[in-house]
């Protein structure tokens, strides 16, 4: 791989990281506004926890935060590879 390939890979990973962060933030904002965890019964003043919504939150965040961590690890690995390539050539 040339230095040009490493820089393109780093730029692509940086864009993917920004898009993943935006997806996590916007997804959580949308879920919290449309699917509350604590639901209040309109007939009584009691409230209960909606476990299906909690499960959905955990699945969504587990999926996309895990993908974000994998992208971040790949970005750091590519950055060190680029530095090593520059030092050797």
N, CA, C and O atoms as a GROMACS GRO file, in nm:
protein
  356
    1UNK      N    1   0.084  -0.119   0.000
    1UNK     CA    2   0.000   0.000   0.000
    1UNK      C    3   0.088   0.124   0.000
    1UNK      O    4   0.191   0.129   0.067
    2UNK      N    5   0.047   0.222  -0.074
    2UNK     CA    6   0.116   0.349  -0.078
    2UNK      C    7   0.060   0.441   0.030
    2UNK      O    8  -0.041   0.412   0.094
    3UNK      N    9   0.128   0.552   0.050
    3UNK     CA   10   0.081   0.651   0.147
    3UNK      C   11  -0.054   0.709   0.104
    3UNK      O   12  -0.135   0.747   0.188
    4UNK      N   13  -0.075   0.715  -0.028
    4UNK     CA   14  -0.203   0.766  -0.080
    4UNK      C   15  -0.318   0.674  -0.038
    4UNK      O   16  -0.426   0.721  -0.004
    5UNK      N   17  -0.294   0.544  -0.040
    5UNK     CA   18  -0.397   0.448   0.002
    5UNK      C   19  -0.428   0.461   0.150
    5UNK      O   20  -0.544   0.453   0.191
    6UNK      N   21  -0.324   0.482   0.230
    6UNK     CA   22  -0.346   0.499   0.374
    6UNK      C   23  -0.426   0.625   0.404
    6UNK      O   24  -0.515   0.624   0.489
    7UNK      N   25  -0.394   0.734   0.334
    7UNK     CA   26  -0.468   0.858   0.361
    7UNK      C   27  -0.613   0.848   0.317
    7UNK      O   28  -0.701   0.902   0.384
    8UNK      N   29  -0.640   0.780   0.207
    8UNK     CA   30  -0.779   0.760   0.165
    8UNK      C   31  -0.853   0.674   0.267
    8UNK      O   32  -0.969   0.701   0.300
    9UNK      N   33  -0.787   0.571   0.316
    9UNK     CA   34  -0.849   0.485   0.417
    9UNK      C   35  -0.876   0.562   0.545
    9UNK      O   36  -0.982   0.545   0.605
   10UNK      N   37  -0.783   0.647   0.587
   10UNK     CA   38  -0.804   0.728   0.707
   10UNK      C   39  -0.920   0.826   0.688
   10UNK      O   40  -1.000   0.844   0.780
   11UNK      N   41  -0.929   0.889   0.572
   11UNK     CA   42  -1.039   0.982   0.547
   11UNK      C   43  -1.173   0.909   0.546
   11UNK      O   44  -1.272   0.959   0.600
   12UNK      N   45  -1.176   0.792   0.485
   12UNK     CA   46  -1.300   0.714   0.481
   12UNK      C   47  -1.342   0.670   0.621
   12UNK      O   48  -1.460   0.676   0.656
   13UNK      N   49  -1.246   0.627   0.701
   13UNK     CA   50  -1.278   0.586   0.838
   13UNK      C   51  -1.323   0.704   0.922
   13UNK      O   52  -1.412   0.690   1.006
   14UNK      N   53  -1.264   0.821   0.900
   14UNK     CA   54  -1.304   0.941   0.974
   14UNK      C   55  -1.448   0.978   0.939
   14UNK      O   56  -1.525   1.013   1.028
   15UNK      N   57  -1.484   0.972   0.812
   15UNK     CA   58  -1.622   1.002   0.771
   15UNK      C   59  -1.718   0.898   0.829
   15UNK      O   60  -1.827   0.934   0.874
   16UNK      N   61  -1.679   0.771   0.828
   16UNK     CA   62  -1.764   0.666   0.884
   16UNK      C   63  -1.783   0.685   1.035
   16UNK      O   64  -1.892   0.662   1.087
   17UNK      N   65  -1.677   0.728   1.105
   17UNK     CA   66  -1.690   0.755   1.248
   17UNK      C   67  -1.787   0.870   1.275
   17UNK      O   68  -1.870   0.861   1.365
   18UNK      N   69  -1.777   0.977   1.197
   18UNK     CA   70  -1.868   1.089   1.215
   18UNK      C   71  -2.013   1.050   1.185
   18UNK      O   72  -2.105   1.091   1.256
   19UNK      N   73  -2.033   0.972   1.080
   19UNK     CA   74  -2.169   0.927   1.048
   19UNK      C   75  -2.224   0.834   1.156
   19UNK      O   76  -2.343   0.838   1.187
   20UNK      N   77  -2.140   0.751   1.211
   20UNK     CA   78  -2.184   0.659   1.316
   20UNK      C   79  -2.220   0.736   1.443
   20UNK      O   80  -2.319   0.702   1.509
   21UNK      N   81  -2.142   0.838   1.477
   21UNK     CA   82  -2.174   0.921   1.594
   21UNK      C   83  -2.308   0.991   1.572
   21UNK      O   84  -2.393   0.996   1.662
   22UNK      N   85  -2.327   1.046   1.451
   22UNK     CA   86  -2.453   1.114   1.421
   22UNK      C   87  -2.571   1.017   1.430
   22UNK      O   88  -2.677   1.053   1.480
   23UNK      N   89  -2.552   0.896   1.380
   23UNK     CA   90  -2.658   0.796   1.386
   23UNK      C   91  -2.692   0.759   1.530
   23UNK      O   92  -2.809   0.744   1.564
   24UNK      N   93  -2.591   0.743   1.613
   24UNK     CA   94  -2.616   0.709   1.753
   24UNK      C   95  -2.691   0.822   1.823
   24UNK      O   96  -2.789   0.797   1.893
   25UNK      N   97  -2.646   0.946   1.804
   25UNK     CA   98  -2.710   1.060   1.872
   25UNK      C   99  -2.853   1.079   1.822
   25UNK      O  100  -2.946   1.091   1.902
   26UNK      N  101  -2.870   1.083   1.691
   26UNK     CA  102  -3.004   1.107   1.637
   26UNK      C  103  -3.098   0.990   1.663
   26UNK      O  104  -3.217   1.010   1.686
   27UNK      N  105  -3.045   0.868   1.660
   27UNK     CA  106  -3.127   0.752   1.689
   27UNK      C  107  -3.176   0.751   1.832
   27UNK      O  108  -3.292   0.720   1.858
   28UNK      N  109  -3.088   0.784   1.925
   28UNK     CA  110  -3.128   0.788   2.066
   28UNK      C  111  -3.227   0.901   2.092
   28UNK      O  112  -3.322   0.885   2.169
   29UNK      N  113  -3.205   1.016   2.029
   29UNK     CA  114  -3.301   1.126   2.046
   29UNK      C  115  -3.439   1.086   1.994
   29UNK      O  116  -3.540   1.114   2.059
   30UNK      N  117  -3.443   1.023   1.878
   30UNK     CA  118  -3.570   0.981   1.823
   30UNK      C  119  -3.638   0.874   1.906
   30UNK      O  120  -3.760   0.875   1.925
   31UNK      N  121  -3.558   0.780   1.956
   31UNK     CA  122  -3.618   0.673   2.037
   31UNK      C  123  -3.670   0.727   2.169
   31UNK      O  124  -3.778   0.688   2.213
   32UNK      N  125  -3.595   0.816   2.234
   32UNK     CA  126  -3.640   0.870   2.362
   32UNK      C  127  -3.766   0.954   2.347
   32UNK      O  128  -3.848   0.960   2.438
   33UNK      N  129  -3.782   1.020   2.233
   33UNK     CA  130  -3.902   1.102   2.216
   33UNK      C  131  -4.024   1.018   2.179
   33UNK      O  132  -4.136   1.052   2.218
   34UNK      N  133  -4.004   0.910   2.105
   34UNK     CA  134  -4.120   0.832   2.060
   34UNK      C  135  -4.146   0.707   2.143
   34UNK      O  136  -4.259   0.656   2.144
   35UNK      N  137  -4.045   0.655   2.211
   35UNK     CA  138  -4.062   0.533   2.290
   35UNK      C  139  -4.008   0.554   2.432
   35UNK      O  140  -3.894   0.516   2.461
   36UNK      N  141  -4.087   0.614   2.519
   36UNK     CA  142  -4.038   0.637   2.655
   36UNK      C  143  -4.021   0.506   2.733
   36UNK      O  144  -4.095   0.410   2.712
   37UNK      N  145  -3.925   0.506   2.821
   37UNK     CA  146  -3.901   0.386   2.902
   37UNK      C  147  -4.005   0.376   3.014
   37UNK      O  148  -4.059   0.269   3.040
   38UNK      N  149  -4.031   0.488   3.079
   38UNK     CA  150  -4.131   0.489   3.186
   38UNK      C  151  -4.261   0.544   3.127
   38UNK      O  152  -4.268   0.659   3.085
   39UNK      N  153  -4.364   0.459   3.126
   39UNK     CA  154  -4.492   0.494   3.065
   39UNK      C  155  -4.593   0.517   3.175
   39UNK      O  156  -4.607   0.436   3.267
   40UNK      N  157  -4.664   0.629   3.165
   40UNK     CA  158  -4.767   0.660   3.263
   40UNK      C  159  -4.903   0.621   3.208
   40UNK      O  160  -4.935   0.654   3.094
   41UNK      N  161  -4.983   0.552   3.288
   41UNK     CA  162  -5.118   0.512   3.249
   41UNK      C  163  -5.209   0.634   3.260
   41UNK      O  164  -5.216   0.696   3.366
   42UNK      N  165  -5.280   0.671   3.151
   42UNK     CA  166  -5.363   0.791   3.159
   42UNK      C  167  -5.486   0.776   3.249
   42UNK      O  168  -5.537   0.876   3.299
   43UNK      N  169  -5.533   0.654   3.271
   43UNK     CA  170  -5.651   0.635   3.355
   43UNK      C  171  -5.616   0.642   3.503
   43UNK      O  172  -5.695   0.692   3.584
   44UNK      N  173  -5.500   0.592   3.537
   44UNK     CA  174  -5.454   0.601   3.675
   44UNK      C  175  -5.326   0.683   3.676
   44UNK      O  176  -5.271   0.715   3.570
   45UNK      N  177  -5.280   0.717   3.792
   45UNK     CA  178  -5.156   0.796   3.799
   45UNK      C  179  -5.034   0.707   3.816
   45UNK      O  180  -4.925   0.755   3.848
   46UNK      N  181  -5.052   0.578   3.795
   46UNK     CA  182  -4.940   0.485   3.809
   46UNK      C  183  -4.857   0.483   3.682
   46UNK      O  184  -4.908   0.504   3.572
   47UNK      N  185  -4.730   0.456   3.699
   47UNK     CA  186  -4.642   0.442   3.583
   47UNK      C  187  -4.570   0.308   3.592
   47UNK      O  188  -4.553   0.252   3.701
   48UNK      N  189  -4.528   0.259   3.478
   48UNK     CA  190  -4.457   0.132   3.475
   48UNK      C  191  -4.342   0.142   3.375
   48UNK      O  192  -4.338   0.231   3.291
   49UNK      N  193  -4.251   0.049   3.387
   49UNK     CA  194  -4.135   0.045   3.299
   49UNK      C  195  -4.169  -0.046   3.180
   49UNK      O  196  -4.217  -0.158   3.197
   50UNK      N  197  -4.144   0.006   3.062
   50UNK     CA  198  -4.169  -0.071   2.941
   50UNK      C  199  -4.040  -0.146   2.903
   50UNK      O  200  -3.947  -0.086   2.850
   51UNK      N  201  -4.037  -0.274   2.932
   51UNK     CA  202  -3.916  -0.354   2.912
   51UNK      C  203  -3.883  -0.378   2.765
   51UNK      O  204  -3.767  -0.397   2.729
   52UNK      N  205  -3.984  -0.378   2.680
   52UNK     CA  206  -3.959  -0.396   2.536
   52UNK      C  207  -3.882  -0.277   2.482
   52UNK      O  208  -3.790  -0.293   2.401
   53UNK      N  209  -3.918  -0.156   2.525
   53UNK     CA  210  -3.845  -0.038   2.482
   53UNK      C  211  -3.701  -0.040   2.535
   53UNK      O  212  -3.608  -0.002   2.464
   54UNK      N  213  -3.684  -0.084   2.658
   54UNK     CA  214  -3.548  -0.094   2.713
   54UNK      C  215  -3.464  -0.194   2.634
   54UNK      O  216  -3.347  -0.168   2.605
   55UNK      N  217  -3.523  -0.307   2.598
   55UNK     CA  218  -3.452  -0.406   2.518
   55UNK      C  219  -3.414  -0.349   2.382
   55UNK      O  220  -3.305  -0.375   2.331
   56UNK      N  221  -3.504  -0.272   2.324
   56UNK     CA  222  -3.475  -0.210   2.194
   56UNK      C  223  -3.361  -0.109   2.207
   56UNK      O  224  -3.274  -0.104   2.120
   57UNK      N  225  -3.360  -0.029   2.315
   57UNK     CA  226  -3.250   0.066   2.339
   57UNK      C  227  -3.117  -0.007   2.350
   57UNK      O  228  -3.018   0.033   2.289
   58UNK      N  229  -3.116  -0.114   2.429
   58UNK     CA  230  -2.991  -0.188   2.448
   58UNK      C  231  -2.943  -0.251   2.317
   58UNK      O  232  -2.824  -0.251   2.289
   59UNK      N  233  -3.036  -0.302   2.239
   59UNK     CA  234  -2.997  -0.364   2.111
   59UNK      C  235  -2.945  -0.258   2.014
   59UNK      O  236  -2.842  -0.279   1.950
   60UNK      N  237  -3.014  -0.146   2.004
   60UNK     CA  238  -2.971  -0.039   1.914
   60UNK      C  239  -2.833   0.014   1.954
   60UNK      O  240  -2.744   0.024   1.870
   61UNK      N  241  -2.818   0.047   2.081
   61UNK     CA  242  -2.690   0.102   2.126
   61UNK      C  243  -2.580  -0.003   2.123
   61UNK      O  244  -2.466   0.030   2.090
   62UNK      N  245  -2.611  -0.125   2.155
   62UNK     CA  246  -2.510  -0.231   2.147
   62UNK      C  247  -2.460  -0.251   2.006
   62UNK      O  248  -2.340  -0.273   1.983
   63UNK      N  249  -2.551  -0.244   1.911
   63UNK     CA  250  -2.513  -0.262   1.771
   63UNK      C  251  -2.427  -0.147   1.721
   63UNK      O  252  -2.319  -0.168   1.667
   64UNK      N  253  -2.476  -0.025   1.738
   64UNK     CA  254  -2.407   0.088   1.678
   64UNK      C  255  -2.287   0.137   1.760
   64UNK      O  256  -2.190   0.186   1.703
   65UNK      N  257  -2.292   0.125   1.891
   65UNK     CA  258  -2.174   0.159   1.971
   65UNK      C  259  -2.064   0.055   1.948
   65UNK      O  260  -1.946   0.089   1.943
   66UNK      N  261  -2.102  -0.071   1.934
   66UNK     CA  262  -2.004  -0.175   1.900
   66UNK      C  263  -1.940  -0.150   1.765
   66UNK      O  264  -1.820  -0.168   1.748
   67UNK      N  265  -2.022  -0.109   1.667
   67UNK     CA  266  -1.969  -0.076   1.534
   67UNK      C  267  -1.878   0.046   1.542
   67UNK      O  268  -1.775   0.051   1.474
   68UNK      N  269  -1.914   0.145   1.624
   68UNK     CA  270  -1.831   0.264   1.643
   68UNK      C  271  -1.696   0.227   1.704
   68UNK      O  272  -1.593   0.278   1.662
   69UNK      N  273  -1.696   0.139   1.803
   69UNK     CA  274  -1.571   0.096   1.866
   69UNK      C  275  -1.483   0.022   1.765
   69UNK      O  276  -1.362   0.041   1.763
   70UNK      N  277  -1.544  -0.062   1.683
   70UNK     CA  278  -1.467  -0.133   1.580
   70UNK      C  279  -1.407  -0.036   1.479
   70UNK      O  280  -1.292  -0.053   1.437
   71UNK      N  281  -1.483   0.067   1.441
   71UNK     CA  282  -1.430   0.169   1.350
   71UNK      C  283  -1.316   0.247   1.414
   71UNK      O  284  -1.216   0.278   1.349
   72UNK      N  285  -1.331   0.278   1.542
   72UNK     CA  286  -1.228   0.353   1.613
   72UNK      C  287  -1.099   0.272   1.624
   72UNK      O  288  -0.990   0.326   1.607
   73UNK      N  289  -1.110   0.144   1.654
   73UNK     CA  290  -0.992   0.058   1.661
   73UNK      C  291  -0.925   0.048   1.525
   73UNK      O  292  -0.803   0.053   1.515
   74UNK      N  293  -1.006   0.034   1.420
   74UNK     CA  294  -0.951   0.028   1.286
   74UNK      C  295  -0.883   0.159   1.247
   74UNK      O  296  -0.779   0.158   1.181
   75UNK      N  297  -0.940   0.271   1.287
   75UNK     CA  298  -0.880   0.401   1.259
   75UNK      C  299  -0.745   0.416   1.328
   75UNK      O  300  -0.648   0.460   1.265
   76UNK      N  301  -0.738   0.379   1.455
   76UNK     CA  302  -0.610   0.388   1.528
   76UNK      C  303  -0.506   0.294   1.469
   76UNK      O  304  -0.388   0.330   1.459
   77UNK      N  305  -0.548   0.174   1.432
   77UNK     CA  306  -0.456   0.077   1.373
   77UNK      C  307  -0.401   0.128   1.240
   77UNK      O  308  -0.281   0.117   1.213
   78UNK      N  309  -0.488   0.184   1.158
   78UNK     CA  310  -0.444   0.238   1.029
   78UNK      C  311  -0.352   0.358   1.048
   78UNK      O  312  -0.257   0.376   0.972
   79UNK      N  313  -0.379   0.438   1.149
   79UNK     CA  314  -0.293   0.554   1.177
   79UNK      C  315  -0.152   0.510   1.217
   79UNK      O  316  -0.054   0.569   1.172
   80UNK      N  317  -0.142   0.406   1.300
   80UNK     CA  318  -0.009   0.357   1.338
   80UNK      C  319   0.061   0.291   1.220
   80UNK      O  320   0.182   0.305   1.204
   81UNK      N  321  -0.014   0.221   1.138
   81UNK     CA  322   0.045   0.162   1.017
   81UNK      C  323   0.099   0.270   0.925
   81UNK      O  324   0.206   0.255   0.866
   82UNK      N  325   0.025   0.380   0.912
   82UNK     CA  326   0.070   0.490   0.828
   82UNK      C  327   0.199   0.551   0.882
   82UNK      O  328   0.291   0.578   0.805
   83UNK      N  329   0.205   0.572   1.012
   83UNK     CA  330   0.327   0.627   1.072
   83UNK      C  331   0.446   0.534   1.052
   83UNK      O  332   0.556   0.579   1.021
   84UNK      N  333   0.424   0.404   1.068
   84UNK     CA  334   0.531   0.307   1.046
   84UNK      C  335   0.575   0.306   0.901
   84UNK      O  336   0.694   0.295   0.872
   85UNK      N  337   0.480   0.316   0.809
   85UNK     CA  338   0.514   0.317   0.666
   85UNK      C  339   0.595   0.440   0.630
   85UNK      O  340   0.690   0.433   0.552
   86UNK      N  341   0.557   0.556   0.689
   86UNK     CA  342   0.631   0.679   0.661
   86UNK      C  343   0.773   0.671   0.715
   86UNK      O  344   0.867   0.718   0.651
   87UNK      N  345   0.790   0.613   0.831
   87UNK     CA  346   0.923   0.600   0.891
   87UNK      C  347   1.012   0.504   0.810
   87UNK      O  348   1.133   0.526   0.802
   88UNK      N  349   0.955   0.401   0.753
   88UNK     CA  350   1.034   0.303   0.680
   88UNK      C  351   1.068   0.350   0.538
   88UNK      O  352   1.169   0.307   0.482
   89UNK      N  353   0.988   0.438   0.480
   89UNK     CA  354   1.012   0.480   0.342
   89UNK      C  355   1.045   0.623   0.337
   89UNK      O  356   1.069   0.677   0.230
   0.00000   0.00000   0.00000
